[in-house]
Amino acid sequence: MLTDWKGLFSGNRNNKYQVDKEGLQQLTVEKLASGLQSRPGNEMAGLEGRAQLLIRLGHALHEKIEFFGEDGRPGNMLGKLL
């Protein structure tokens, strides 16, 4: 079981509170379940689909550097929009 789930979506060990392509691409159903405290008696419905959606988001962040930057952070899109 994951004891410290901070950084679950971050590939940057120095900033566990960000979301980036690396963190999302390394996500697994097991890591997500542990981070969301899904376990027998407290199951989260659709966890596999949610994990796959986040993993695909990581790949999209990687593919669209012009919107999300080299580090593939969703928040970088705001700078592009402004």
N, C-alpha and C positions, 0 to 999 in steps of 0.2 A: 504494500500500500504506500502511496505517495504521502510523505509526512509534511512536506512543505510544497504546496502546489503553486506558490507564487513563482512566476516565470514560466508557467505552463505554456503560454503563447509567445514567449520571447526567446529568440536565439541569442540574445545579448545577456551574458551572465552578470554584467555590470548594471543592467537596467531590467529588473524582473517585472516591471510594471508596464512594459510596452508590448504591443502586438506587432509581429513582423513575419515575413515570409518564411524564414528559417524555423521559427518556433512552431508555426502552423503546419509546415511540411513534416515536422518531426513528431507531430501529435499522433497518438494511437487511441483506440477505443478504451484501452485499459487505463491510460494516463488520464483521459477525460473523465472516465467513471470515477476514478480515485479522487480527482480534483473536485468533482461535483458531489462527492460522498454518496455515489450510487453503489449500493450493495444489497445483498439479500434482505428483504424486508423494507428496503428504502430504494427500490429500483426506479430509474428514470426511463420513461418510455422513449423509444426512438433514438437511443444513445448512439447506435452505430451510424445511423443516417446523419445525425448532427456532427459526429466526428468526421465523416467523409465530406460533408459540406465545408467544414473548416479547413480540412486538408486541401480541398479543391480551391478554396479561397487563397491559401498559401501559394499554390501554383499560379493562380491568376495575378497575384501581387508580384510574382517573379517575372511573369511574361510582360507586364505593362509598366516597365521602368519609367516611361515618360510621365505616368500619373503617380506612381507610388515610390519613385526614387530607387537608388541602388540598394538601399536597405529593405525595401519592400514593406513599408509601413503604411497602413490604411490612412493614417492621419496626414500623410504627405499630400493626399488628394486635395485637402482643403487649400493648401498653398497654390495648387494648380488652378483650382476654381476661382480663387480670389485674384 
